[in-house]
Amino acid sequence: MIDIAIATCSYHPDLGPLDRGVIAELAELGIRATPLIWTDAKASLDPFAAVVVQSTWDSHLDPQAFVTWARRVHAQTALFNPLHLLEWNLNKRYLLELEQQGIPITPTLWVSAGSSVDLRNEVTARGWTRFVIKPVVSAGATETHVFDVAGIETAQATFDRLVARLDLMIQPYLLAFETEGERSYIFFDGVFSHAVRRPPTLKSAPRGFDQSHEMPPIEAELQLSRQVLAKIGETPVYARVDLATNNDGVVRLQEVELVEPCLFTSLAPGAQQRYARAIARRLPNAPK
């Protein structure tokens, strides 16, 4: 048996519920996968031929500690996704890079920590009557705030509190979040695996994991997802591309998740096998 670790967080010690079935599929390939809590300072990497980052869903709380951990793993064994992809993907300014390469993203005002911004002027100039403020390094709904122009004073106070210590991004609120939700396209080793519709639950739980369901891929969206991955420059072991319809009716990239995305493998027949084989292909001496 080849031993690998699958990195997770302390509140999901057995991995995220929608993807933990990959452990059994890896065992079928002669690979023993052990969950590894990334914040466990006593955990040894010595037994493992590789570490796969999967459900480290608290990494945004201390991104520097996570990067330090990932660099330590990279120095000792194989790391998937690779270190440079993890570091690039942790900061949502990667969206700006993709936009500069022709990928349509939701219009975004990027604000560096310590900046002074008059929100009323900025959102009015852009015609945004409702907007979202969130950190560029975040996960889920952590410090994600939705405001109407009518509440601009409260929005300004929240913005000032956050920007004192964090880089921020401001985007128009998408009406699709209340109707059709987001669509996620999942790839293993660059090959499309399955698509998932995540329901309109931004107000309470924007990731909408529990109510998500598999959907047939929409060809234009699948092509856009492939274009996104092509711009990354190398093939990740796993990737999730999140798309949503903007208020102008154009489908745009919301995020490309390369660090610790929920991959919804339990929702699609054969997805866990495809995930396991993608991992195995990166391991020397493993069945392919």
N, C-alpha and C positions, 0 to 999 in steps of 0.2 A: 504493500500500500504506500502511496505517496501522501504525505501529510501536508495540509495547508491550513491556514487560519482564515476565518471570515470575520472581519472587524465589525463590531457593533457597539452599542452604547449600554450604559448600566441599566437603563429602564427597558431594554429589549435584549436581555442576556442570551436569549435563544433565537435572536435575529427577528427582523420585522415579520409579522404574521403572514404577509402576502408573498414572501419570498423564501421562507425557511425550508420549503420543500426541496430546494436545490441540494441540500446536504445529502438526501437519499439518492438523488440522481448522480451526484459525484461519486458516492460509494459504489454505484453500479459500474463506474468507470475505473474503479480501483484507486479512488482518491478519498482519503479520510479528511473531512472538513470539520474543524473545531471552532466554535464561536470564540472570539477574543475581544474582550472589552478594552477599547483603545486607551481608556484612562487608567487602566490597572497597571500601576507602576511596577508591580511584582511579576507581571506576565513575561515569560521568556519567549523569544522568537526562535530560539535554537532548533526546535524540532521541525520548523516549517520551511517547505520549499518555496512558499509564496504566501502573501497576505492579500486577500481580496477585500477591498473596502465596500461595505454594503449598507449597513444601517447605523452609521455613526451620527445619529440625528441630533446630537448635542454639540457637534463640532463648532457650530457658529457662535456658541457661548464663549469660546476661547479659541479663536481661529489661529492665533500664534502658537498655542500649545499643540493644536492639531497638526500644524505644519511641521513643528519640531518633531512630533511623533512620526509623521510620515517620512521625514528625512531620515530618522533613525531606522525605520523599517527598510527604506530604500538602500541604506548603507549595508544592511545585513542580509537581505533576501529580496526576491522579486516582489514587486508591488503592483497591484492592478486596481484601478487604472494607474498608469505610470505617474511618478511624482510630478513631473512638469505639467501634466494635464490636470492633476488635482489642484496644484497651486494656481494655475491659470483660471480654473473654473470656480474657485472659491469666491472671487470678487466679480460681481455682476457687471463690472466695466468691460468684461469680455464681450458683452452685447454691443458695446460701442465699436469694438474691433470688427465684429461680424457685420454690423451695419455699414461700416466703411468698405467692406468687401461685397456689398450689394444685397445683404440679407435684410428683408423688411422686419423691423422691430417696432414695438409700440413707442410713439414719441416720448422722449425722456429728457428731463432736465437733470444733469449730473452736478452735484454740489459737493465740494471738498469740505472736510471737517474744518471748522473755524471760520467759514465764509459767512458773509452777511448778505441775506437775500430778502427782498420785499416780496412775499408770496402773492399779495394782491396784484401787484404789477405783473408778475411772471405768469400767473395762471390766467389773468385777464387777457394779456397779450396773446396767449395761445388759444383762447376761447374755451378753456376748460371750466365747466361749471361744477364739476365734481372731480376729485383727484385723490391720488394715493401717495403717501410718503412712506418710504421704507429704507433701511440701511442697504448699502451695496453688498455687505456681507451679512446674510441672514438666512433663515430657513423657516418654512411654515409661515405663521402669522406673527412671529416675534417682532415687536416694534413696527408693525405694519398698521398704518392709520388711514382711514378714509374720511374725507371732509368735503362739505359743500362750500361754495363761495360764501354763502350766508354765514358760515361759521369760520370765516377767515381769521378772526382774532384768536380763536382757540387753536386753529391750524398753525398760526404763526408761533404761538407759545410752544406747541409741541415740536415744531421744526427747530426753534431756537434751542430747546432743551437737547434734542438729538444731535444737531449739527455741532454743538460744542465739543463733541467727542467722536462723532462718526461721520464718515462719508455717506451721503444720502443720494437717493434717486427719487424723482417726482414724476408721476405719469398720470394721464387722464384715467379716470375710472371707466372700465369697459362695461357697457350695458350687457354684453354677452355673459358676464359673470352671474347675471340674474336670470338668464334664459337658457342658453345652450351649454354653458360651462366651457371648460378647456378640453382639448384633445391631446393625448400623449402618444407618441410614436416611439416604440422601443426597438433597439437594435442590439444584436450581439455579433461582435467581430465585423461590424459594418453591414451586416445583413439584416434587413427588416424582419422582425419577429411577430409583433402584434401591436394593435392600437387599442387605446382605452379612452373612454369618455369619462371625464371627471365632472361631477354635477355642479350646478351653480350654488356653491356654499361659501363664497368669499367672506361674508360677514362673520361667520362663526368659525369656519375651518377651511381656509382657502385651498388646502391640498385635496380635500374631498376624497380621501383614500377609501373610507369605509363604504361609500355608496357608488364607487366607480364600477364600470362594467366594460367588457370587451365590445368593440365596435368594428365593423368593416372599415378598412382604410379608405379615406377619400383620396383619390388619385392625385389631385393637385397638392394636397397637404403632404402626402407621402413624398412627392417630388421635392417640395420645399424642405422637408426634413432631411432628405438625402443631400440636398445642396448645402444645408447647414453643416452636416458631418464632413462633407468634402472640404469645407473651408477650414476645418480644424487642423488638417495637415497630416494626420496619422489616424489609424483605425483604433478606436478604444475597444476594450473588451466588452464593455456595456455602455449604453447611452440611452437617455430618454430626452426626446425633443418635445417641448410643450408649446402648443399653438393655441391662439384664440382669435376670434373675429373682432377687429377693432370697430370703433364707432363709425368709421367711414366705410364699413363693409369689407375691408381688406383683411385677410388672414395674415397675422404677423407672429413672429417668434416671441414667445414670452421668456422661455429659458431653455438652455440645453444643459441637462444634468449629467455630470460625469463623475461626481464625487460619491454621493451616497443616496442615489435616487431609489424610491420604491419602484420596482420594475414590474409589479403586478403579474408575476409569473404564474400565480395560482389561478388567474382569471382566464388564461388562454391555454387550450390543450397543446401540449408539446413544448411550451415555453420554458419550463424548468429543465427539460432535457437540452434544449438549445443553449440555455445559459450555462449549464454544466459543461457542454462540449466546447463552448467558447473559452471557458477557463482552462479546460484540459489541453486545448491546442496551444496554449502559452506555456505549458509545463513540459520540460524535457522528460522523455521516457514515459509519458502518460498516453493512454489510448486516445486516438484522435477521432 
